[in-house]
Amino acid sequence: MRKPRAAVGSRSRCRKQASSQEGREKRALSSSQAKPSAPDAPAGLARQQEEVRLQAPVSRYHLFRDTAEVTVFRKSLLSWYDREKRDLPWRKRVEGEVDLDRRAYAVWVSEVMLQQTQVATVINYYTRWMQKWPTLQDLASASLEEVNQLWAGLGYYSRGRRLQEGARKVVEELGGHMPRTAETLQRLLPGVGRYTAGAIASIAFGQATGVVDGNVVRVLCRVRAIGADPSSTLVSQQLWSLAQQLVEPARPGDFNQAAMELGATVCTPQRPLCSQCPVQSLCRARQRVEREQLSASRSLPGSRDVEECAPNTGQCQLCGPPTEPWDQTLGVANFPRKVSRRPPREECSATCVLEQPRALGGARILLVQRPNSGLLAGLWEFPSVTAEPSGQHQRKALLRELQSWVGPLPATRLRHLGQVVHTFSHIKLTYQVYGLALEEQTPVTIVPPGAHWLTREEFHTAAVSTAMKKVFRVYEGQQPGTCKGSKRSQVSTLSRRKKPSAGQQVLDSFFRPHIPADAPSLNSATQ
């Protein structure tokens, strides 16, 4: 434990306002670019081999044949979007904002919040954030504590920290003006990757640049029947190329949002609503389903169609591996290929809710601050120690940790209340929950830096993680006068999930999060 979107017709205005930025951005870029070191022989050879592989020809089956086909795709998708787009707060704010920097800021905040997070969850957070910090300057002057407090419960906490770091850089180093192109956005702003930079540049500044997030990956893989691993370098490169080919130059921001909207609400991972898809006639995955159904109805073996992928030599690098045959039950959901992910590592922690029921001004609980780097950096939590699953030395280690903050404590009152299992993207963490109430002791009023006594009301608005709120619910359930539940039920209800109905699955897909290419890494320990 260590203490302590751009409106049609505005592009010319965008370019005019952006021109004053070019000199500043070029200077910033030149100062941030370092000379690459010379690669060693093995690395150079590996790079050459990778370049040869990436230059391998791609079957035209997976591409758009001509400009007419691209034009139909753009027109169909945008017409659908104009009719069906969701009424979201960030879209309203962007459409009504004339100032380019404020427009870009509004897009930036929404795109960062939407990474790995459902739209329904983000709406309230976004609204509160923009009310509190409506401009880059407002955010730049805020404290990290305030940012963490508002972000609490949204997850991937490093996103909020990097957003504020970026705002400060814009204000302090870029004269308060956002970079105007995807390239400079990605190069100059911390935490802004290829996807986020493209989204800001296209929606706020009208730059004709395509974007690829999880929803777009799914749409493109199905439309062009790409069955190879979408996370591979070759497929990723091809998807970005397709996105750039398809983006509508006159309405790039709307087009990119339409592609993501299609993946989030119609072309969903399971049970896609193909009958409602505006580009169904261009979808090779749907064509494959129809051929398979026709073949099955005639009781004939599948035969290669002229519209299937038939490269002259070798296995197509965009097709799925022959070891993974077509699954009739999945239909178009055979695409994209499911990527196997490493399961999260399992860890155990012992944590204690230390409370002073008779403290001056009402009962108070002790919170301590996590380090400024690593998992849940800078957030507040109950005193905790890393523990072995066996728990033989949990009590002693946890008691020592508590005493290091508040001094001598009655060991006999340290009670084990149950456990909470919380899964981060890369860690499955089991918290053994303890409680200790200082009923008769003299109230503790002085604690070292990095610790605070808070009321229960203050706890619920503090910068604490969802896991700590789960821990506190277990503690409250074991106190006199509260609704008690058995330890077994406390644990099981946190992990058990009822299978959703078909109707609920449609609603869930409507609110599904988009996962950009530069979303927080699933293996990062900084979220």
C-alpha positions as CSV (number, residue, x, y, z in Angstrom):
1,M,0.0,0.0,0.0
2,R,1.5,3.3,-1.0
3,K,0.4,6.4,0.7
4,P,0.4,9.3,0.1
5,R,-19.6,17.7,-36.2
6,A,-18.9,20.3,-39.0
7,A,-22.0,21.9,-40.6
8,V,-22.2,21.8,-44.4
9,G,-20.8,25.0,-45.9
10,S,-18.5,25.7,-43.0
11,R,-15.3,24.1,-44.3
12,S,-14.1,27.3,-46.0
13,R,-14.4,29.1,-42.6
14,C,-12.6,26.2,-41.0
15,R,-9.7,26.4,-43.4
16,K,-9.5,30.2,-42.9
17,Q,-9.4,30.0,-39.1
18,A,-7.1,27.0,-39.3
19,S,-4.5,28.8,-41.4
20,S,-3.2,30.8,-38.4
21,Q,-2.5,27.6,-36.7
22,E,-0.1,26.1,-39.2
23,G,3.0,27.9,-38.1
24,R,2.5,27.1,-34.5
25,E,1.7,23.4,-35.2
26,K,4.8,23.0,-37.4
27,R,7.0,24.4,-34.7
28,A,5.5,22.2,-32.1
29,L,5.8,19.2,-34.4
30,S,9.5,19.9,-35.2
31,S,10.3,20.2,-31.5
32,S,8.5,17.0,-30.6
33,Q,10.0,14.8,-33.3
34,A,13.1,12.9,-32.4
35,K,15.5,11.2,-34.8
36,P,14.9,7.5,-35.0
37,S,17.7,5.3,-33.9
38,A,19.2,2.9,-36.4
39,P,17.6,-0.5,-36.1
40,D,19.7,-3.6,-35.4
41,A,20.0,-6.3,-38.0
42,P,17.2,-8.7,-36.7
43,A,14.7,-5.8,-36.3
44,G,15.5,-4.5,-39.8
45,L,15.0,-8.0,-41.3
46,A,11.7,-8.4,-39.5
47,R,10.5,-5.0,-40.7
48,Q,11.5,-5.9,-44.3
49,Q,9.5,-9.2,-44.0
50,E,6.5,-7.4,-42.7
51,E,6.6,-4.8,-45.5
52,V,6.7,-7.6,-48.1
53,R,3.7,-9.3,-46.5
54,L,1.8,-6.0,-46.3
55,Q,2.5,-5.4,-50.0
56,A,0.9,-8.7,-51.0
57,P,-2.0,-8.2,-53.4
58,V,-5.5,-8.1,-52.0
59,S,-8.4,-9.7,-53.8
60,R,-10.8,-7.1,-55.4
61,Y,-13.6,-9.1,-53.8
62,H,-12.8,-7.3,-50.5
63,L,-12.6,-3.8,-52.1
64,F,-15.1,-1.5,-53.7
65,R,-15.1,-2.1,-57.4
66,D,-15.7,1.5,-58.7
67,T,-16.6,5.0,-57.7
68,A,-20.3,4.3,-58.5
69,E,-20.4,1.7,-55.8
70,V,-18.7,4.1,-53.3
71,T,-21.2,6.9,-54.3
72,V,-24.1,4.5,-53.6
73,F,-22.6,3.6,-50.2
74,R,-22.1,7.2,-49.1
75,K,-25.6,8.4,-50.3
76,S,-27.4,5.4,-48.7
77,L,-25.6,5.7,-45.4
78,L,-26.0,9.5,-45.0
79,S,-29.7,9.4,-46.0
80,W,-30.3,6.8,-43.3
81,Y,-28.3,8.8,-40.8
82,D,-30.3,12.0,-41.5
83,R,-33.5,10.1,-40.7
84,E,-32.4,7.9,-37.9
85,K,-29.5,9.5,-35.9
86,R,-29.8,9.6,-32.2
87,D,-30.4,12.9,-30.4
88,L,-27.3,13.1,-28.3
89,P,-26.0,16.1,-26.3
90,W,-22.6,16.3,-27.9
91,R,-24.1,16.5,-31.4
92,K,-26.4,19.3,-30.3
93,R,-23.5,21.2,-28.8
94,V,-21.2,20.7,-31.8
95,E,-23.9,21.7,-34.4
96,G,-24.7,24.9,-32.6
97,E,-21.1,26.0,-31.9
98,V,-19.4,28.5,-34.2
99,D,-16.1,28.8,-32.4
100,L,-13.8,26.1,-33.8
101,D,-11.8,25.5,-30.6
102,R,-14.9,25.1,-28.5
103,R,-16.4,22.8,-31.1
104,A,-13.3,20.7,-31.2
105,Y,-13.2,20.5,-27.4
106,A,-16.8,19.4,-27.3
107,V,-16.0,16.6,-29.7
108,W,-12.9,15.6,-27.9
109,V,-14.6,15.2,-24.5
110,S,-17.4,13.1,-26.0
111,E,-15.0,10.8,-28.0
112,V,-12.8,10.2,-24.9
113,M,-15.8,9.4,-22.7
114,L,-17.3,7.1,-25.3
115,Q,-14.2,4.9,-25.4
116,Q,-15.2,1.5,-24.0
117,T,-18.3,3.1,-22.4
118,Q,-22.0,2.8,-23.3
119,V,-23.7,5.9,-24.7
120,A,-26.4,5.7,-22.1
121,T,-23.8,6.0,-19.4
122,V,-21.9,8.8,-21.0
123,I,-24.8,11.2,-21.5
124,N,-25.1,12.3,-17.9
125,Y,-21.3,12.5,-17.4
126,Y,-20.9,14.5,-20.5
127,T,-23.6,16.9,-19.5
128,R,-22.2,17.5,-16.1
129,W,-18.6,17.9,-17.5
130,M,-19.6,20.5,-20.0
131,Q,-21.6,22.4,-17.4
132,K,-18.6,22.5,-15.1
133,W,-15.9,23.1,-17.7
134,P,-17.5,24.5,-20.9
135,T,-14.1,25.5,-22.4
136,L,-10.6,24.3,-22.7
137,Q,-9.5,27.1,-20.4
138,D,-11.9,26.0,-17.7
139,L,-10.6,22.4,-17.8
140,A,-7.0,23.5,-17.8
141,S,-7.5,25.4,-14.6
142,A,-9.3,22.6,-12.8
143,S,-7.5,20.3,-10.4
144,L,-6.9,16.6,-10.9
145,E,-8.9,15.9,-7.8
146,E,-11.9,17.7,-9.4
147,V,-11.5,15.7,-12.6
148,N,-11.3,12.4,-10.8
149,Q,-14.3,13.3,-8.7
150,L,-16.5,14.0,-11.7
151,W,-15.1,11.0,-13.6
152,A,-15.8,8.6,-10.7
153,G,-17.7,5.6,-11.9
154,L,-17.1,6.1,-15.6
155,G,-14.0,3.8,-15.6
156,Y,-10.7,4.0,-17.3
157,Y,-9.7,6.9,-15.2
158,S,-6.5,7.7,-17.1
159,R,-8.8,9.1,-19.8
160,G,-9.9,12.0,-17.7
161,R,-6.3,12.7,-16.6
162,R,-5.0,12.7,-20.1
163,L,-7.9,14.9,-21.2
164,Q,-6.9,17.5,-18.7
165,E,-3.2,17.2,-19.6
166,G,-4.2,17.9,-23.2
167,A,-6.3,20.9,-22.3
168,R,-3.4,22.4,-20.3
169,K,-1.0,21.8,-23.2
170,V,-3.4,23.6,-25.7
171,V,-3.8,26.5,-23.3
172,E,-0.1,26.8,-22.2
173,E,1.8,25.8,-25.4
174,L,-0.6,26.3,-28.3
175,G,-2.1,29.6,-27.5
176,G,-5.5,28.1,-26.6
177,H,-6.1,26.9,-30.1
178,M,-6.7,23.2,-30.9
179,P,-4.6,21.7,-33.7
180,R,-6.6,21.7,-36.9
181,T,-5.6,18.4,-38.6
182,A,-5.7,14.7,-37.6
183,E,-2.0,14.5,-37.9
184,T,-1.2,17.4,-35.6
185,L,-3.9,16.4,-33.1
186,Q,-2.4,13.0,-32.8
187,R,1.1,14.3,-32.6
188,L,0.6,17.1,-30.1
189,L,-2.1,16.0,-27.7
190,P,-1.5,13.3,-25.0
191,G,-3.9,10.4,-25.1
192,V,-5.1,11.3,-28.6
193,G,-4.6,8.4,-31.0
194,R,-5.4,7.9,-34.7
195,Y,-9.2,7.4,-34.2
196,T,-9.8,10.3,-31.8
197,A,-7.7,12.6,-33.9
198,G,-9.7,11.7,-37.0
199,A,-13.0,12.1,-35.2
200,I,-12.1,15.6,-34.0
201,A,-10.6,16.7,-37.4
202,S,-13.6,15.4,-39.4
203,I,-16.4,16.5,-37.1
204,A,-15.1,19.8,-35.8
205,F,-12.9,21.0,-38.7
206,G,-14.4,19.2,-41.8
207,Q,-11.2,17.4,-42.7
208,A,-12.0,14.5,-45.1
209,T,-10.4,11.8,-43.1
210,G,-11.9,8.4,-42.3
211,V,-12.0,6.8,-38.8
212,V,-12.1,3.2,-37.6
213,D,-13.5,2.2,-34.2
214,G,-15.0,-1.1,-33.1
215,N,-18.3,-0.3,-34.8
216,V,-16.7,0.6,-38.1
217,V,-14.6,-2.5,-38.0
218,R,-17.7,-4.6,-37.7
219,V,-19.5,-2.7,-40.5
220,L,-16.6,-2.9,-43.0
221,C,-15.7,-6.5,-42.2
222,R,-19.3,-7.5,-43.0
223,V,-19.8,-5.2,-46.0
224,R,-16.6,-6.6,-47.6
225,A,-16.6,-10.1,-46.0
226,I,-13.2,-9.7,-44.3
227,G,-12.8,-12.7,-42.1
228,A,-9.1,-12.4,-41.1
229,D,-8.1,-11.2,-37.7
230,P,-9.2,-7.5,-37.6
231,S,-6.5,-6.7,-35.0
232,S,-3.7,-7.8,-37.3
233,T,-1.5,-5.2,-39.0
234,L,-2.6,-6.2,-42.5
235,V,-6.4,-6.1,-41.8
236,S,-6.2,-3.0,-39.7
237,Q,-4.3,-1.2,-42.6
238,Q,-6.9,-2.4,-45.1
239,L,-9.8,-1.2,-42.9
240,W,-8.3,2.3,-42.5
241,S,-7.8,2.4,-46.3
242,L,-11.4,1.5,-46.9
243,A,-12.6,4.1,-44.4
244,Q,-10.6,6.8,-46.1
245,Q,-11.9,5.7,-49.5
246,L,-15.5,5.8,-48.4
247,V,-15.6,9.0,-46.4
248,E,-17.8,11.7,-48.0
249,P,-15.6,14.8,-48.6
250,A,-18.6,17.2,-48.4
251,R,-19.8,15.8,-45.0
252,P,-16.9,13.9,-43.4
253,G,-18.0,14.4,-39.8
254,D,-21.6,13.2,-40.5
255,F,-20.3,10.3,-42.6
256,N,-18.0,9.0,-39.8
257,Q,-20.7,9.4,-37.2
258,A,-23.1,7.6,-39.5
259,A,-20.8,4.6,-39.9
260,M,-20.4,4.4,-36.2
261,E,-24.1,4.8,-35.6
262,L,-24.8,2.0,-38.1
263,G,-22.5,-0.4,-36.2
264,A,-24.0,0.6,-32.8
265,T,-27.7,0.4,-33.6
266,V,-28.2,-1.9,-36.7
267,C,-25.0,-3.8,-37.5
268,T,-24.6,-5.0,-33.9
269,P,-22.4,-7.9,-32.8
270,Q,-25.3,-10.3,-32.2
271,R,-28.7,-10.3,-33.8
272,P,-27.9,-7.5,-36.4
273,L,-31.0,-5.9,-37.9
274,C,-30.1,-6.6,-41.5
275,S,-33.6,-5.7,-42.8
276,Q,-33.1,-2.1,-41.6
277,C,-29.6,-1.7,-43.0
278,P,-29.2,1.1,-45.6
279,V,-26.3,-0.6,-47.3
280,Q,-27.6,-4.2,-47.3
281,S,-27.4,-4.4,-51.1
282,L,-23.6,-3.8,-50.9
283,C,-23.0,-6.3,-48.0
284,R,-21.0,-9.3,-49.0
285,A,-21.7,-11.0,-45.7
286,R,-25.4,-10.8,-46.4
287,Q,-24.9,-12.1,-49.9
288,R,-23.0,-15.0,-48.4
289,V,-25.9,-15.8,-46.1
290,E,-28.3,-15.8,-49.0
291,R,-26.1,-18.2,-51.0
292,E,-25.8,-20.5,-48.1
293,Q,-29.5,-20.6,-47.5
294,L,-30.2,-21.2,-51.2
295,S,-27.7,-24.0,-51.3
296,A,-29.2,-25.6,-48.2
297,S,-32.7,-25.4,-49.5
298,R,-31.7,-27.2,-52.7
299,S,-29.7,-29.8,-50.7
300,L,-26.7,-29.1,-52.9
301,P,-23.1,-28.8,-51.8
302,G,-21.8,-25.3,-51.6
303,S,-20.2,-24.2,-54.9
304,R,-17.9,-21.2,-55.4
305,D,-19.7,-18.2,-56.9
306,V,-18.1,-15.6,-59.2
307,E,-18.7,-13.1,-56.4
308,E,-16.7,-15.0,-53.9
309,C,-13.1,-14.4,-53.1
310,A,-11.0,-16.5,-55.5
311,P,-7.4,-15.3,-55.6
312,N,-5.2,-16.8,-58.3
313,T,-2.6,-18.2,-55.9
314,G,-2.5,-18.9,-52.3
315,Q,-4.8,-18.1,-49.4
316,C,-6.4,-14.7,-49.4
317,Q,-5.0,-12.7,-46.4
318,L,-8.3,-11.0,-45.8
319,C,-10.4,-14.2,-45.7
320,G,-10.9,-16.2,-42.6
321,P,-8.7,-19.2,-41.9
322,P,-9.9,-22.5,-43.5
323,T,-9.8,-24.1,-40.0
324,E,-12.8,-21.9,-39.1
325,P,-15.7,-23.0,-41.4
326,W,-18.8,-21.0,-41.9
327,D,-21.3,-21.2,-39.0
328,Q,-24.9,-21.3,-40.4
329,T,-26.3,-20.2,-37.0
330,L,-24.3,-17.0,-36.9
331,G,-25.2,-15.6,-40.4
332,V,-23.5,-12.2,-41.0
333,A,-22.1,-12.4,-37.5
334,N,-19.5,-14.8,-38.9
335,F,-17.8,-11.4,-39.5
336,P,-15.6,-10.0,-38.1
337,R,-13.5,-12.9,-36.8
338,K,-13.6,-13.1,-33.0
339,V,-10.3,-12.2,-31.5
340,S,-9.2,-14.3,-28.6
341,R,-8.2,-12.2,-25.6
342,R,-6.0,-13.1,-22.7
343,P,-8.1,-13.6,-19.6
344,P,-7.5,-11.0,-16.8
345,R,-5.0,-12.0,-14.2
346,E,-6.4,-12.7,-10.8
347,E,-5.4,-10.7,-7.7
348,C,-6.6,-10.4,-4.1
349,S,-6.8,-7.5,-1.8
350,A,-7.9,-7.0,1.8
351,T,-9.7,-3.7,2.5
352,C,-11.3,-2.2,5.5
353,V,-14.1,0.3,6.1
354,L,-12.9,2.1,9.2
355,E,-15.7,4.2,10.7
356,Q,-16.0,6.6,13.6
357,P,-19.8,6.4,14.5
358,R,-19.5,9.0,17.2
359,A,-17.3,11.5,15.4
360,L,-18.0,15.2,15.9
361,G,-20.6,16.3,13.3
362,G,-21.7,12.7,12.5
363,A,-20.2,9.4,11.6
364,R,-17.1,9.4,9.4
365,I,-15.2,6.9,7.4
366,L,-11.5,6.9,6.5
367,L,-10.3,7.1,2.9
368,V,-6.7,7.2,1.7
369,Q,-5.4,8.3,-1.7
370,R,-3.8,6.0,-4.3
371,P,-0.5,6.8,-5.9
372,N,-0.5,9.3,-8.8
373,S,0.4,6.5,-11.3
374,G,-0.8,3.0,-12.1
375,L,-4.2,1.5,-11.6
376,L,-6.9,4.0,-10.5
377,A,-4.2,6.7,-10.1
378,G,-5.1,9.5,-7.7
379,L,-8.4,8.0,-6.6
380,W,-9.5,7.5,-3.0
381,E,-10.1,4.1,-1.4
382,F,-10.5,2.4,1.9
383,P,-7.2,1.3,3.4
384,S,-6.1,-1.9,1.6
385,V,-3.3,-4.4,1.4
386,T,-2.4,-6.9,-1.2
387,A,-3.3,-10.3,0.1
388,E,-3.0,-14.0,-0.7
389,P,-6.2,-15.9,-1.6
390,S,-5.7,-18.1,1.5
391,G,-6.0,-15.1,3.8
392,Q,-3.8,-16.5,6.6
393,H,-2.1,-13.2,7.2
394,Q,-4.8,-10.9,5.9
395,R,-5.9,-9.6,9.3
396,K,-2.5,-8.8,10.7
397,A,-1.3,-7.1,7.5
398,L,-4.5,-5.1,7.2
399,L,-4.4,-4.1,10.9
400,R,-0.9,-2.8,10.5
401,E,-2.0,-0.8,7.5
402,L,-4.8,0.8,9.5
403,Q,-2.6,1.6,12.4
404,S,-0.1,3.3,10.2
405,W,-2.9,5.8,9.4
406,V,-4.7,6.3,12.7
407,G,-2.5,4.7,15.5
408,P,-3.4,1.8,17.9
409,L,-6.6,0.0,17.1
410,P,-8.6,-2.9,18.8
411,A,-7.7,-5.9,16.8
412,T,-10.6,-7.9,18.1
413,R,-13.1,-5.6,16.4
414,L,-11.8,-6.1,12.9
415,R,-14.6,-8.2,11.3
416,H,-14.6,-10.0,8.0
417,L,-17.9,-9.1,6.2
418,G,-17.6,-10.8,2.8
419,Q,-16.0,-10.3,-0.5
420,V,-16.4,-8.3,-3.7
421,V,-15.2,-9.4,-7.1
422,H,-14.5,-6.5,-9.5
423,T,-13.1,-7.1,-13.0
424,F,-11.0,-4.3,-14.6
425,S,-10.0,-4.7,-18.2
426,H,-6.9,-6.6,-17.3
427,I,-7.3,-7.6,-13.6
428,K,-9.9,-9.7,-11.8
429,L,-9.6,-8.3,-8.3
430,T,-11.2,-10.0,-5.3
431,Y,-11.6,-7.7,-2.3
432,Q,-11.9,-9.3,1.1
433,V,-14.0,-6.8,2.9
434,Y,-13.5,-6.0,6.6
435,G,-15.1,-3.5,8.9
436,L,-14.0,-1.8,12.1
437,A,-16.1,0.6,14.1
438,L,-14.4,2.8,16.7
439,E,-17.3,2.9,19.1
440,E,-15.6,3.8,22.4
441,Q,-12.3,5.3,21.3
442,T,-11.5,9.0,21.4
443,P,-12.4,10.4,17.9
444,V,-9.4,10.6,15.6
445,T,-9.2,14.1,14.1
446,I,-5.6,14.2,12.8
447,V,-4.4,11.9,10.0
448,P,-1.3,12.0,7.8
449,P,-1.3,13.6,4.4
450,G,-3.1,11.4,1.8
451,A,-5.9,10.5,4.2
452,H,-9.3,12.0,5.0
453,W,-12.3,11.4,7.3
454,L,-15.5,11.8,5.2
455,T,-19.2,11.5,6.0
456,R,-21.2,9.0,4.2
457,E,-22.7,11.7,2.0
458,E,-19.3,13.0,1.1
459,F,-18.1,9.5,0.3
460,H,-20.8,9.1,-2.4
461,T,-19.6,12.2,-4.2
462,A,-15.9,11.7,-3.7
463,A,-13.4,10.5,-6.4
464,V,-13.8,6.8,-5.6
465,S,-13.9,3.9,-7.9
466,T,-17.0,1.7,-8.6
467,A,-15.2,-1.1,-6.8
468,M,-15.0,0.9,-3.6
469,K,-18.7,1.7,-3.8
470,K,-19.3,-2.1,-4.0
471,V,-17.2,-2.6,-1.0
472,F,-19.1,0.1,1.0
473,R,-22.5,-1.6,0.0
474,V,-21.2,-4.8,1.6
475,Y,-20.2,-2.9,4.8
476,E,-23.6,-1.1,5.0
477,G,-25.4,-4.4,4.6
478,Q,-23.7,-5.7,7.7
479,Q,-24.5,-2.8,10.0
480,P,-27.3,-2.8,12.6
481,G,-30.4,-1.1,11.3
482,T,-29.7,-1.7,7.7
483,C,-31.1,-4.3,5.3
484,K,-28.8,-7.3,5.8
485,G,-28.1,-9.9,3.2
486,S,-26.0,-13.1,3.6
487,K,-22.4,-12.9,2.6
488,R,-23.1,-15.4,-0.1
489,S,-25.9,-13.3,-1.6
490,Q,-23.7,-10.2,-1.3
491,V,-21.1,-11.9,-3.5
492,S,-23.3,-13.7,-6.0
493,T,-25.4,-10.7,-6.9
494,L,-22.3,-8.8,-8.0
495,S,-21.3,-11.3,-10.5
496,R,-24.6,-13.1,-11.5
497,R,-26.3,-11.8,-14.6
498,K,-29.8,-12.7,-15.9
499,K,-29.9,-13.7,-19.6
500,P,-31.5,-10.8,-21.4
501,S,-34.6,-11.2,-23.5
502,A,-34.5,-10.6,-27.3
503,G,-36.1,-7.2,-26.8
504,Q,-33.5,-6.3,-24.2
505,Q,-30.7,-7.4,-26.5
506,V,-31.9,-4.9,-29.1
507,L,-31.9,-2.1,-26.5
508,D,-28.4,-3.2,-25.3
509,S,-27.1,-3.0,-28.9
510,F,-28.6,0.5,-29.2
511,F,-26.6,1.7,-26.3
512,R,-23.4,-0.3,-27.1
513,P,-20.1,1.5,-26.7
514,H,-17.9,2.2,-29.6
515,I,-14.3,1.1,-29.3
516,P,-11.8,3.2,-31.2
517,A,-8.5,2.0,-32.4
518,D,-6.8,4.2,-29.8
519,A,-9.0,3.2,-26.9
520,P,-7.3,2.4,-23.6
521,S,-5.4,-0.8,-24.0
522,L,-7.0,-3.9,-22.6
523,N,-3.6,-4.8,-21.1
524,S,-2.7,-1.4,-19.7
525,A,-2.2,-1.1,-16.0
526,T,-2.9,2.6,-16.0
527,Q,-6.7,2.5,-16.4
